[in-house]
Amino acid sequence: MPTTFTDDMLGLITVRVNVRARRIIMRPGVEGVEVTVPPRTTERLLADTLNHFRQRLRARQLEMQKVAEEKGTGRPRIDLDFHFKSDLVSIRLEGGTRKSFCLRTEPGGVVIVCPPETDFDDPARQEWLRRAVERALRQLAERVLPERLRALSALHGLPFNVCKVNVSKGRWGSCSVRRDINLSCYLALLPAHLREYVMLHELCHTREMNHGPRFWALLDSLTGGRAKALRKELQEHRTGIL
């Protein structure tokens, strides 16, 4: 069963197997759904369950999006003033003279060059630009995040199998029982100390697959006793994009 896949209506579906789960649990978010399943759950059963609750999940997502917009935490407008930059990546827009969009690379980042007649008020154009920014971010993150994870893995003696970068907005990272680690491309936007915390968190799961006392003791030993404080800081952090 895939750990992530995209649904046309519900967005990114993130699947996690939990040995203690007795039924399928679905948690909708603004951009997708997190699903916890018991071991040996089939893809057919997962698909049937999603379809059964599809309308209810979508209604909840729309409610959450409305609340986010009312609080001013909704997705920002993407226009020539849009840009973001971290210590790892940067993406910005600029006006061009050509009739089509194009990408230009620069050290550590990407520039999306827009035609002069671009209508930034068009909802369809906003969605296209959002996807373009997301693709650019993922490509940049794929160049840097696995390398950083490998360095931390070697430093602390916590080997993993493979690292993949996805576009999850609901989870910064995950680790499977096979020691495969998934990292969200949005991790590249975090401050360095929070990004390292997420990576160390997932690396600790290669040894401790739950969040029991031994897991937190291990993570504390790698973060100077600040594991819970860093977790709280991460929960309160907002990237403010997309």
N, C-alpha and C positions, 0 to 999 in steps of 0.2 A: 504494500500500500504506500503511495507517495506521501511524503511528509507535508508537502504544500502543492496546491493546484489552484487554478483560477476559475471561478464561476462567473458567468456572464452577468448574473443579477446580484450576487452577494459579494463579489470581489475575491480577495485572496482567502483561501481556506487553508488553515494551518492545523494539521492533525498530529496529536500526541498520544502515544500508547501509554496507559497507566495500569500497572499490574493490579492495583487495588480498585480500579474502576469496575462497577458492575453493570453500567449502562452507558450509552452514548450521551455526553453532555456537550451542549453547544452554547458558546458565549459570543453573541454578536458584538461587533465593534463598528466604528464609523466606516472603516475601509474593508472589513472582512469579517470572518467568523473563526474563532478558535474552537477546535473540536477535540475533546478527550474521549478516547475509546478504550474498551477493555481489550486484552490480548486476543488474538485470533478473530478480530472483527473483520469481516470481508468488505471488499470495496462495494459490492452490490448492496449490502446492508447499510453502509454509510451513505451511498447515493440515495437509497430509498428513504432514509431518515431525513436527509437534507431536503429532498423533494416534499416530504410530508409537512415539514415545518417551514418551507421556503417563504411563504407569504408572511407568516408571523415574524420570521427573522428579518425580512426586508422592512416590515413596518417598524420594528424596533430600531433598525439602522437609521431610518428616516427621522425617527424621533430624536435619536442621538445627534444626528447632523443638525437638526433644528436647534437643539440646545447649544451645540457648539457655536453656531452662527450667532445666537442671541448673546452668548458670552464673549463674542469676539475672538473665539479660538478656532473659527472655521478656516478653510483653506484660503490662502491669500490670492489676490489677483496677480496674474503673471503678465507683465508688460516690460517695457524697456527699463523700468526702475527695479525690476526683480533681480536679486542676486543673493547668493549666500557663499560663505567662505569659512572653512575650518583650517586646522593645521595640516590637513591631508588633501582636501579637494576644494575646488571652487567652480561654480557655474553661474554664468550671467548672460543676459540678453543685450544685443545692441542692434541698431538699425543698419540696414544695408541698402544697396542700390539694385540688387538683382530681384527678379520676379519670384524666386523660389527661396525657401529656407535652406540654410546650410550650416554645418558645424565647423568651427575652427578650434583646434587645440592650442593650448598654451601651457606653460609649465604648471603641472598639478591641476589643470582644469580644462574646462570646455566653454566656448562662447557659442551661443545660438544666434546666428545672424538672421534677422527678420526682414522681409520685403517692406518697402516703404508704405504699401497700402494695407498692411496687416490690421485687421479689425480686432482689437483686444477686448472689445465688449461682446463679441460673439461667443455664446456659451460653448458651441462646438469647437471653436478655435482655442478657447481656454482649456478644454479637455485635451485637445491635441497637444498643446504646449505642455500641459501637465505630464502627459505620457512621455513627451520628448525629454523633459527635464529628468524624469524618473529613469529613463533608459540611459541617459548620460551619466547620472549618478551611479547607477549600477555598474556601468562599464568602468568608471573611475574606481569604485570600491573594489571591484574584482582584481584590480592591479595592486592594491595596497593592503587590504584587510587580511587575506590569507598569509601574506608574508609576515605581518605583525603577529598573527596567531602562531605561526611556526616558531618565531623567535621566543615567544613566551613559553611555548611547549618545550622547547629545548632547554630554556633557562631553568624551568621548574621540574623537569623530568615527568611531564604529563603528556604522553604521546596520544595522538588522535589518528584517525584513519584518513578521511578526506574532509576538505572544507569547501562549502558552496555558499555563494552569496545570493540572497533572494531580495524581494522587494517588500517584505513583511513590514507593516506599520503597527501590528499588534504585539509583536515579540521581537526583542533585540537579537536573541540568539536561541539556539536549541542544540541538544546533543542526543543522539540516538544510542540505543544499546550496543550498536556496532561501532561506537565512537566516531560516528560521522557528525560533524559540526556544521550547522547552518548559521550564517550571520546575516542580519538585515543590512542592506546597503546604507540605510539611514544611520548606522553605527558610525560611518565616516564623518558625520556631522557633529558627533558628541565631542565634548572636551576630552583631551587625552586621558585624564585619570578615570573618567567614567567609561570610556571605550575599553581601557585596560581591565577595569572591573568586570565588564560584561564578558570579555574573553577569558579571564581567569575563572569566572563563574562557570562557563561552559567547559573549560578544561578540567575543573574539579569534578564535573559530572562524568568524566572518563574513568574516574576512580570510585566516586560515590554517586549512584544514579538517582538518589532522592535528596530531599532537603532536610535530612535528619541532623542530629548533633555532630556526627563525624564530618558531614559535608561542611557545615558552618565553621567547625574547628579548622578544617583544612583551608577554607577560603580566608579565614581570619589570619592564618599563618602566612598567607601570601600577600595580605593587604595591610599588614601592621595592626591587626586587631580592629580594622575599620569596616568589615564586611557589611554589617547591618546599617551603619551610617551611610556608606556608599550606596547601598540599595535604596535607602530613603531619598537620597539626593537624586538618584536616577529616576525614581518614581515621580519626582516633582519637576524634572527637567522637561522642557518643551523645545523642540527644534524650530517650531514656528513656520514650517513650510509644507506644502502639498497636502 
